[in-house]
Amino acid sequence: MASDFDLESLVNLEQTFYDSGYEDGFNHGRIHGLIEGRALGREKGFEMWEEVGFYEGFAKLWKAIYTRDRRFDDRGLHHAQQLLDLIAQFPMANPSMSDASDLDIPRLFRQIRSRYKVLCATLGVRATLRAGDSSPTREVEEDRPRLVGDGAKRRVWEVQSGGQGSISGGLSF
């Protein structure tokens, strides 16, 4: 009976359980990492394309205005066309899934943003992005008092009834 019991396996018992737990945790983390990574990739991809779509619509609008007014030699039309050319280079599919490309997406995205700012400066328009939730103008607007009504009635302030509101600081006028 003493020959059936192997003391050598007892020496590595802790390491065996550690390795087994590490392997299980690694496989579990790989599965959840892929799921979480895909969800994050979809979210960030949507945010990027929302911004690029805003820039594309802005450039197309101003290009149409310049074309309608027959101002083909204007600087604004030139910058709008350059912005549209950069946006056309932006990939619409995951470039890692296609064959090897040397496309640097963050660099191209910075170029698109820069060209948008140049176009805005040329047009005399303040460069803002109102489409995304993470824009600085949206954060500033949330600190302001709320306006009542839709976009057509944005200048109307909310009116509180005289007797029902509490008076702050115990002051009455």
C-alpha positions in Angstrom: 0.0 0.0 0.0 2.9 2.4 0.7 4.1 1.9 -2.8 0.7 3.1 -4.3 1.0 6.5 -2.6 3.3 8.9 -4.5 4.8 11.6 -2.3 6.2 13.4 -5.3 2.7 14.6 -6.3 2.2 16.1 -2.9 5.3 18.3 -3.3 3.8 20.0 -6.4 0.2 20.0 -5.2 0.0 23.8 -4.6 1.6 24.6 -7.9 -0.7 22.1 -9.7 -3.8 23.8 -8.3 -2.4 27.3 -9.0 -1.7 26.3 -12.7 -5.2 24.8 -13.1 -6.8 27.9 -11.7 -4.6 30.2 -13.8 -5.6 28.2 -17.0 -9.3 28.4 -16.1 -9.1 32.1 -15.3 -7.2 32.9 -18.5 -9.7 31.1 -20.7 -12.6 32.8 -18.9 -10.9 36.2 -19.3 -10.2 35.6 -23.0 -13.9 34.9 -23.6 -15.1 37.9 -21.7 -12.3 40.1 -23.1 -13.4 39.4 -26.6 -17.1 40.1 -25.8 -16.2 43.4 -24.0 -13.7 44.4 -26.7 -16.2 44.0 -29.4 -18.8 46.0 -27.5 -16.2 48.8 -26.8 -15.1 48.7 -30.5 -18.6 49.1 -31.7 -19.2 52.0 -29.3 -16.0 53.8 -30.3 -16.5 53.1 -34.0 -20.0 54.6 -33.8 -18.6 57.7 -32.0 -15.9 58.1 -34.6 -18.3 57.7 -37.5 -20.8 60.0 -35.9 -18.1 62.7 -35.9 -16.9 61.9 -39.4 -20.5 62.0 -40.6 -21.0 65.4 -39.1 -17.9 66.7 -40.8 -19.0 65.2 -44.1 -22.4 66.8 -43.9 -20.9 70.1 -43.0 -18.5 70.0 -46.0 -21.2 68.9 -48.4 -23.5 71.7 -47.3 -20.9 74.4 -47.9 -19.7 72.8 -51.1 -23.4 72.9 -52.3 -23.7 76.6 -51.2 -20.5 77.5 -53.1 -21.6 75.6 -56.2 -25.1 77.2 -56.1 -23.5 80.6 -55.9 -21.1 79.7 -58.7 -18.0 80.6 -56.6 -15.7 77.8 -57.9 -12.4 79.6 -57.2 -13.2 80.3 -53.5 -10.9 79.1 -50.7 -13.9 77.7 -48.8 -14.8 75.4 -51.6 -11.2 74.2 -51.9 -11.1 73.3 -48.2 -14.5 71.6 -48.3 -13.3 69.5 -51.2 -10.1 68.6 -49.3 -12.1 67.6 -46.3 -14.4 65.4 -48.4 -11.3 63.8 -50.0 -9.9 62.9 -46.6 -13.2 61.5 -45.4 -13.4 59.3 -48.5 -10.0 57.8 -47.4 -11.5 56.8 -44.0 -12.2 53.1 -43.9 -15.8 51.9 -43.8 -14.8 48.4 -42.8 -12.5 47.0 -40.2 -9.0 47.4 -41.8 -7.6 44.6 -39.7 -9.9 42.2 -41.4 -8.9 43.1 -44.9 -5.4 42.5 -46.4 -2.4 44.3 -44.9 -2.8 48.1 -45.1 -0.6 50.8 -43.8 -3.5 53.0 -42.9 -3.0 55.0 -39.7 -6.6 55.7 -38.5 -5.8 58.0 -35.6 -3.5 60.1 -37.9 -6.2 60.3 -40.6 -8.8 61.2 -38.0 -6.5 64.0 -36.7 -6.1 65.3 -40.3 -9.9 65.3 -40.8 -10.4 67.3 -37.6 -7.7 69.7 -38.6 -9.1 70.2 -42.1 -12.6 70.8 -40.5 -11.1 73.5 -38.3 -9.4 75.1 -41.2 -12.7 75.1 -43.2 -14.5 76.6 -40.2 -11.8 79.3 -39.9 -12.1 80.0 -43.6 -15.9 80.3 -43.4 -15.8 82.4 -40.2 -17.8 79.7 -38.3 -17.0 78.5 -34.8 -15.8 74.9 -34.9 -18.1 72.8 -32.7 -19.4 69.3 -32.8 -22.9 69.1 -31.4 -23.6 65.6 -32.5 -21.6 63.8 -29.8 -22.2 63.7 -26.1 -18.5 64.2 -25.2 -18.1 67.6 -26.8 -17.1 70.5 -24.6 -20.0 72.6 -25.7 -22.5 70.0 -24.5 -20.8 69.9 -21.0 -21.1 73.7 -20.8 -24.7 73.7 -21.9 -25.7 71.3 -19.2 -24.6 73.8 -16.5 -27.0 76.5 -17.8 -30.6 76.8 -16.8 -33.0 74.6 -18.7 -35.1 76.2 -21.4 -38.7 75.2 -21.9 -40.1 74.0 -25.2 -38.6 72.8 -28.4 -36.0 74.4 -30.7 -38.4 77.0 -31.9 -39.1 78.3 -28.4 -35.6 78.2 -27.0 -35.7 81.7 -25.5 -38.5 81.1 -23.1 -37.5 80.6 -19.5 -39.4 78.3 -17.2 -41.8 80.2 -15.0 -42.5 79.0 -11.5 -45.8 79.8 -9.8 -45.5 82.6 -7.3 -46.9 81.0 -4.1 -45.7 77.5 -4.4 -41.9 77.8 -4.9 -39.6 78.0 -1.9 -37.7 81.2 -1.3 -33.9 80.6 -1.0 -32.1 82.2 1.9 -35.3 83.3 3.6 -35.5 86.5 1.5 -38.7 87.8 0.0 -39.0 90.8 -2.2 
